[in-house]
Amino acid sequence: MTTLLHLDSAVFPQGSTSRDVTAAFVTAWREQHPEGRVVYRDLAAEPLPHLNASSAAAGAEDALRGELAAELADADAVLIGAPMYNFSIPSTLKAWLDQVIIVGHNSGPDGPVAGKPVTIVASRGGSYAPGTPREDFEFVQNYLEKVLTGMLGAEVDFIVPELTLAHSQPSMAELIPLADASRAQAFTDATEKAKALAARFAA
Ligand SMILES: Cc1cc2nc3c(=O)[nH]c(=O)nc-3n(C[C@H](O)[C@H](O)[C@H](O)COP(=O)(O)O)c2cc1C
């Protein structure tokens, strides 16, 4: 049975681009794997505790960390909604990463996450694309790519719906066509990437 681990971390349950795009990904994935399993965690609605001294020291022996690490190891593919907050990832997603990455247990190029495909929907209000004035302020894709490949050896892919604030910020009104195009592309990417990924696990 094929398993997709799906995490969302946007604080708003409604009107969230990352939630809408991850949902489209899951719909396309389920069409390919009607018998498959989708394990879901809403990190905003049910935040994980921060790592503390005892859980950091216990590693995989800590019940929660062991559960999260097993959930990640058991997934064939991972989908993460990661909106940009203050140029970086939501603290709830960072809490998941700090809990789930256990050096000596699931880290490194030979660990259980090595080669595992991780698709990230990185929504953001502005644009941090190469050549834009705030290119250097991008700490979502840069960080997630490095931590997931560098610590876990995962295979990371991004879907980036940008300029999501264009419709609500008058100063961004002229960017609405670009925002709409980015949103449409994100849904197309979600469907295509989910289908392509699902095909890799076809029995
Ligand atoms: C607390 C907070 C901080 C934010 N910080 C940024 C930011 O640094 N850069 C940016 O482009 N957008 C920022 N935004 C806007 C969000 O990235 C944007 O609304 C995005 O669409 C949120 O993701 P979602 O639509 O998946 O919920 C921020 C929004 C919130 C709520």
The ligand as an ORCA input file, in Angstrom:
! r2SCAN-3c Opt
* xyz 0 1
  C       2.577     35.980     10.350
  C       2.720     36.210      8.883
  C       3.954     36.588      8.376
  C       4.113     36.775      7.003
  N       5.338     37.092      6.521
  C       5.522     37.211      5.180
  C       6.809     37.475      4.629
  O       7.806     37.583      5.334
  N       6.918     37.565      3.299
  C       5.856     37.416      2.456
  O       6.035     37.485      1.242
  N       4.624     37.160      2.933
  C       4.443     37.057      4.274
  N       3.197     36.777      4.780
  C       2.103     36.543      3.830
  C       1.931     35.063      3.576
  O       3.147     34.453      3.146
  C       0.866     34.843      2.520
  O      -0.369     35.353      3.000
  C       0.730     33.388      2.152
  O      -0.232     33.267      1.135
  C       0.325     32.571      3.367
  O       0.194     31.229      3.010
  P      -1.208     30.534      2.818
  O      -1.941     31.304      1.733
  O      -0.817     29.188      2.387
  O      -1.934     30.567      4.104
  C       3.005     36.613      6.136
  C       1.765     36.229      6.666
  C       1.620     36.029      8.022
  C       0.278     35.615      8.568
*
